[in-house]
Amino acid sequence: SGLDSRLVPRDIALAWGKVAEYNTRIDFNWSQSGRFCRFELHGDDYRNARQYCPNYECEASNNHLIACDSSTRSKIKKIRRGDHVRIKGYLVNLSAVTSDGKTYYWNSSTSRSDTGNGACELIYVTSIDWK
């Protein structure tokens, strides 16, 4: 709810590289809530991820999507778990003034080696294609 949900109606977690390749064989225990994406590896899954996906922390991201127009917004809402999508757009920083006069900031990460709060990408989406 609020300003952020009007500007960014959907968050999606993306995986690529070895993480995407091994996702069906390694249980990353993905979860997403409260604008955060998490994964947890346990036991053999942790050992396999370290062996087969040594850069697994850098091959997944949590993305907050801003649509450039209503057609793109509709496509964003159609993305489902397991879809293979190609998203084109721009990393952006957002600043706005709320109706009560408070300034609101939301900045994109510009690094794939960061993790935790603030490591997400804020993307102004210009096109989406399903592969």
C-alpha positions in Angstrom: 0.0 0.0 0.0 1.0 3.6 -0.2 3.1 5.6 -2.7 5.6 2.8 -3.4 2.9 0.3 -4.4 1.4 2.8 -6.8 4.8 3.5 -8.4 6.1 0.0 -8.2 3.2 -2.5 -8.4 5.4 -5.7 -8.7 8.6 -7.0 -7.3 10.3 -10.0 -9.0 13.2 -12.1 -8.0 15.5 -13.0 -11.0 18.1 -15.7 -11.3 20.6 -16.1 -14.1 23.8 -18.0 -15.0 24.5 -21.1 -12.9 21.8 -20.3 -10.3 19.1 -20.4 -13.1 20.8 -23.5 -14.6 20.9 -25.5 -11.3 17.7 -24.1 -9.8 15.7 -27.3 -10.4 18.5 -29.4 -8.9 19.4 -27.3 -5.9 16.7 -26.2 -3.5 17.5 -22.5 -2.8 14.3 -22.2 -0.7 13.2 -18.9 -2.4 10.8 -16.6 -0.6 9.6 -13.1 -1.2 7.7 -10.8 1.1 7.7 -7.3 2.3 9.7 -6.1 -0.8 12.5 -8.5 0.1 13.7 -11.7 -1.6 15.4 -14.3 0.4 16.9 -17.7 -0.2 18.4 -20.2 2.2 20.6 -23.2 1.4 20.9 -26.2 3.8 23.1 -29.3 3.9 23.7 -30.8 0.5 22.1 -27.9 -1.3 24.6 -25.5 0.3 27.5 -27.8 -0.6 26.2 -28.2 -4.2 25.6 -24.5 -4.6 29.2 -23.7 -3.5 30.5 -26.3 -5.9 28.3 -25.7 -9.0 27.3 -22.1 -8.5 30.3 -20.5 -6.7 29.0 -16.9 -7.4 25.4 -17.7 -6.4 25.0 -14.5 -4.3 25.7 -12.5 -7.5 23.5 -14.4 -9.8 20.2 -13.5 -8.3 18.5 -10.2 -7.5 15.4 -8.7 -6.1 13.9 -6.2 -8.6 11.3 -3.5 -8.1 9.7 -2.7 -11.5 8.3 0.7 -12.6 6.4 0.5 -15.9 7.0 3.1 -18.6 3.4 2.9 -19.8 0.1 1.0 -19.2 1.0 -1.7 -21.7 4.2 -2.5 -20.0 2.5 -2.3 -16.6 0.0 -5.0 -17.8 2.9 -7.2 -19.0 4.7 -6.8 -15.6 1.6 -8.1 -13.9 1.6 -11.2 -16.1 5.0 -12.4 -15.0 4.8 -15.7 -13.1 7.2 -17.9 -11.2 9.3 -19.9 -13.6 8.9 -17.5 -16.6 11.9 -16.8 -18.6 11.8 -13.1 -19.3 14.1 -10.4 -20.8 13.5 -7.1 -19.2 14.9 -3.9 -20.8 15.0 -0.6 -19.0 17.1 1.6 -16.8 18.2 1.5 -13.2 16.7 4.6 -11.5 16.6 6.4 -8.3 13.2 7.7 -7.2 12.3 10.8 -5.3 8.8 12.1 -4.7 6.8 14.3 -2.4 3.9 12.6 -0.7 0.5 14.2 -0.2 1.5 15.3 3.3 4.6 17.1 2.0 7.2 14.5 3.0 10.1 13.7 0.6 10.3 10.0 -0.4 13.5 8.4 -1.7 14.1 5.0 -3.1 17.5 4.2 -4.7 18.6 1.4 -6.9 21.6 -0.7 -6.3 24.2 -0.4 -9.0 26.3 -3.4 -7.9 25.7 -7.1 -8.1 28.1 -7.9 -5.3 26.0 -6.3 -2.6 23.5 -8.2 -0.5 20.8 -7.4 2.1 18.7 -4.3 2.6 19.4 -1.8 -0.2 20.9 -4.4 -2.6 17.7 -4.4 -4.8 17.4 -2.9 -8.2 14.8 -0.3 -9.1 14.1 -0.7 -12.8 12.2 1.7 -15.1 11.0 -1.0 -17.5 10.7 -0.1 -21.2 10.0 -3.6 -22.6 9.5 -7.2 -21.5 9.7 -10.3 -23.7 9.1 -13.9 -22.8 11.8 -16.3 -24.1 
